[in-house]
């Protein structure tokens, strides 16, 4: 197994991983302003990054496992079956991002000075 076959797809997706990392850092920085929205954002970015990581890793594993199909049949079927769930994981991640964007924010009330 050549590691360039595994690392090359990750390099193509590196900008997304960097973007999600920045999103997590910004959510942690703004945690005191609105903890619930920040929590939703961190969970969403975490789910999206995990889904992208495994969705990138599994196709290269699948080609390697298909070479020795008779020996790795159960693992091959597991990888093939689990690849069908990645779009649903992405959907759940995006739901958390949308919840973070549209969750209720605390409104700052301006107090008028009393004369």
C-alpha positions in Angstrom: 0.0 0.0 0.0 1.5 3.3 -1.1 0.9 6.2 1.3 0.7 8.7 -1.5 -2.6 7.0 -2.5 -3.9 7.8 1.0 -2.4 11.2 1.5 -3.2 12.8 -1.9 -7.0 12.9 -1.3 -6.4 14.4 2.1 -4.3 17.2 0.6 -7.1 18.0 -1.8 -9.5 18.4 1.2 -7.0 20.2 3.4 -8.7 23.6 2.9 -11.9 22.2 4.2 -10.2 20.8 7.3 -8.5 24.2 7.9 -11.8 26.0 7.5 -13.5 23.7 10.0 -10.6 24.1 12.4 -11.0 27.9 12.2 -14.7 27.5 12.8 -14.1 25.5 16.0 -11.6 28.1 17.2 -14.1 30.9 16.5 -16.8 29.0 18.3 -14.7 28.5 21.3 -13.7 32.1 21.4 -17.3 33.2 21.3 -18.4 30.6 23.9 -19.2 33.2 26.6 -21.5 35.2 24.3 -23.8 32.3 23.3 -22.7 28.9 24.6 -25.5 26.9 23.0 -24.7 28.2 19.5 -21.0 27.6 20.0 -21.7 24.1 21.2 -23.8 23.4 18.1 -21.0 24.8 15.9 -18.3 22.7 17.6 -20.4 19.5 17.3 -21.3 20.2 13.7 -17.7 20.9 12.7 -16.5 17.8 14.5 -19.1 15.6 12.8 -18.3 17.1 9.4 -14.5 16.6 9.8 -14.9 13.0 11.0 -17.2 12.2 8.1 -14.9 13.8 5.6 -11.9 12.0 7.1 -13.4 8.6 6.8 -15.1 9.3 3.5 -11.6 10.2 2.2 -9.9 7.2 3.8 -12.3 4.4 3.0 -12.1 4.5 -0.9 -8.3 4.0 -0.8 -8.9 1.2 1.7 -11.5 -0.3 -0.5 -9.2 -0.6 -3.4 -6.6 -2.2 -1.2 -9.1 -4.6 0.3 -10.5 -5.6 -3.1 -7.1 -7.0 -4.1 -7.4 -9.6 -1.4 -11.1 -9.9 -1.5 -11.3 -13.6 -0.3 -9.3 -12.9 2.8 -10.9 -9.5 3.8 -14.5 -10.1 2.7 -16.1 -9.0 6.0 -13.9 -5.9 6.3 -14.6 -5.1 2.7 -18.3 -5.4 3.2 -18.1 -3.2 6.4 -16.2 -0.5 4.5 -18.6 -0.6 1.6 -21.7 -0.5 3.8 -20.4 2.3 6.0 -19.6 4.5 3.0 -23.4 4.7 2.5 -23.8 6.5 5.8 -21.4 9.4 5.2 -24.0 11.6 3.4 -26.3 11.2 6.5 -23.4 12.1 8.8 -22.8 15.1 6.7 -26.5 16.0 6.9 -26.4 15.8 10.7 -23.2 17.9 10.8 -24.9 20.6 8.6 -28.0 20.5 10.8 -25.9 21.4 13.8 -24.2 24.2 11.9 -27.6 25.5 10.9 -28.8 25.3 14.5 -25.7 27.2 15.6 -26.5 29.9 13.0 -30.2 30.3 13.7 -30.4 29.5 17.4 -31.8 32.2 19.6 -29.3 34.9 20.5 -29.5 36.9 23.7 -30.4 40.5 22.8 -28.4 43.1 24.5 -30.8 45.6 26.1 -29.7 49.2 26.0 -30.5 51.1 29.2 -31.4 54.7 28.7 -29.8 57.0 31.2 -32.2 58.4 33.7 -32.2 62.1 34.0 
